[in-house]
């Protein structure tokens, strides 16, 4: 039996109000809401499950790095630079708080956006090779 970790099943995100946050994620990011109650919401988007959990005031998924800079804990991937620019423009049209598209000295480009509660997320213009290969394989298999 192979006991290595295979994938991330769920990411938990602290929010002030689960119902308001869920509607924001649905409207701005295209999330599907699969469950919601007074203290939590379960969303599906980006091939991932996200739990929005009502938290104490001033909680966030952000953290400070060793230089005191506030950082994000999740990076989303898109398929190429054109897709990154399109998403950046789409977020701006939807009044999502976004940063500039950056060259961080590695392959591709990135930008940061924030949700309703100030949780920061990163977007990178490069799909991981293993994931891209899986998408291509599924696409070819689906055409049979």
C-alpha positions as CSV (number, residue, x, y, z in Angstrom):
1,X,0.0,0.0,0.0
2,X,1.3,3.4,-0.9
3,X,1.0,5.8,2.0
4,X,2.2,9.0,0.5
5,X,-0.1,12.1,0.4
6,X,-2.0,12.2,-2.9
7,X,-3.9,15.5,-2.9
8,X,-5.2,18.3,-0.8
9,X,-8.9,17.6,-0.1
10,X,-10.1,20.7,1.5
11,X,-8.8,24.2,2.4
12,X,-10.3,26.0,5.4
13,X,-10.7,29.8,5.2
14,X,-11.7,32.0,8.1
15,X,-14.5,34.5,7.4
16,X,-16.6,36.9,9.4
17,X,-20.0,35.7,8.0
18,X,-20.1,32.4,6.1
19,X,-23.3,33.2,4.2
20,X,-22.0,36.6,2.9
21,X,-18.6,35.2,2.1
22,X,-20.1,32.2,0.2
23,X,-22.2,34.6,-1.9
24,X,-19.0,36.7,-2.6
25,X,-17.1,33.5,-3.7
26,X,-20.0,32.4,-5.9
27,X,-20.4,35.8,-7.6
28,X,-16.7,36.8,-7.9
29,X,-14.9,33.4,-8.4
30,X,-17.7,31.2,-9.8
31,X,-17.7,28.9,-6.8
32,X,-20.5,26.3,-6.4
33,X,-22.0,26.3,-3.0
34,X,-22.7,22.8,-1.8
35,X,-23.6,23.5,1.8
36,X,-24.3,26.5,3.9
37,X,-25.4,27.2,7.5
38,X,-24.9,29.9,10.1
39,X,-21.3,29.1,10.8
40,X,-19.8,27.5,7.7
41,X,-20.1,27.0,4.0
42,X,-18.7,24.4,1.7
43,X,-17.7,25.6,-1.8
44,X,-16.3,23.9,-4.8
45,X,-14.1,25.7,-7.4
46,X,-10.7,25.4,-8.9
47,X,-11.0,21.6,-8.7
48,X,-10.9,21.9,-4.9
49,X,-13.2,22.0,-1.9
50,X,-13.1,25.1,0.4
51,X,-14.7,25.4,3.8
52,X,-15.5,29.0,4.8
53,X,-15.6,28.9,8.6
54,X,-17.0,31.8,10.7
55,X,-14.1,33.0,12.9
56,X,-13.3,35.5,15.5
57,X,-12.9,39.1,14.3
58,X,-9.5,39.9,12.7
59,X,-8.7,36.3,11.8
60,X,-7.4,35.6,8.3
61,X,-5.5,32.9,6.4
62,X,-2.6,35.4,5.9
63,X,0.6,35.2,7.8
64,X,3.7,37.4,8.3
65,X,7.0,36.2,6.8
66,X,10.4,36.8,8.4
67,X,10.6,40.3,6.9
68,X,7.2,41.2,8.4
69,X,5.4,41.1,5.1
70,X,1.9,39.8,5.0
71,X,1.7,36.7,2.8
72,X,-1.0,34.5,1.2
73,X,-1.1,30.7,1.9
74,X,-2.7,29.5,-1.4
75,X,-1.7,29.9,-5.0
76,X,-4.2,29.2,-7.8
77,X,-2.9,28.3,-11.3
78,X,-4.2,29.3,-14.7
79,X,-3.1,28.0,-18.1
80,X,-0.8,30.7,-19.4
81,X,-0.1,34.4,-19.4
82,X,-3.2,35.3,-21.5
83,X,-5.4,33.5,-19.0
84,X,-3.7,35.3,-16.2
85,X,-4.4,38.7,-17.8
86,X,-8.0,37.7,-18.6
87,X,-8.7,36.7,-15.0
88,X,-7.0,39.8,-13.7
89,X,-9.3,42.0,-15.9
90,X,-12.3,39.9,-14.9
91,X,-11.6,40.4,-11.2
92,X,-11.1,44.1,-11.7
93,X,-14.5,44.3,-13.5
94,X,-16.1,42.5,-10.6
95,X,-14.5,44.9,-8.1
96,X,-12.3,42.2,-6.6
97,X,-9.3,43.8,-4.9
98,X,-6.3,42.8,-7.0
99,X,-2.6,43.7,-7.1
100,X,-0.4,44.3,-10.1
101,X,0.7,41.5,-12.3
102,X,4.3,40.7,-11.1
103,X,7.5,39.2,-12.5
104,X,8.9,37.5,-9.4
105,X,12.0,36.2,-11.2
106,X,10.7,32.7,-12.0
107,X,8.7,31.2,-14.8
108,X,5.4,32.9,-15.4
109,X,3.7,35.9,-13.8
110,X,1.6,36.3,-10.7
111,X,-0.9,38.6,-9.0
112,X,-2.5,38.7,-5.6
113,X,-6.2,39.2,-4.9
114,X,-8.2,39.4,-1.7
115,X,-11.6,38.1,-0.7
116,X,-14.3,40.0,1.2
117,X,-12.5,39.3,4.6
118,X,-9.0,40.3,3.4
119,X,-7.7,36.8,2.9
120,X,-5.0,37.0,0.3
121,X,-4.6,34.5,-2.5
122,X,-2.0,34.3,-5.3
123,X,-2.6,33.5,-9.0
124,X,0.2,32.0,-11.1
125,X,0.2,31.8,-14.9
126,X,1.6,28.3,-15.0
127,X,-0.2,25.0,-14.6
128,X,1.8,22.4,-12.9
129,X,3.1,19.9,-15.5
130,X,1.4,16.9,-13.8
131,X,-1.9,18.6,-13.6
132,X,-1.7,19.9,-17.2
133,X,-0.8,16.3,-18.4
134,X,-3.9,15.0,-16.5
135,X,-6.1,17.6,-18.1
136,X,-4.8,16.8,-21.6
137,X,-5.2,13.0,-20.9
138,X,-8.8,13.5,-19.7
139,X,-9.6,15.7,-22.7
140,X,-8.3,13.1,-25.1
141,X,-10.1,10.3,-23.3
142,X,-13.4,12.2,-23.3
143,X,-13.3,12.5,-27.1
144,X,-13.5,8.8,-27.7
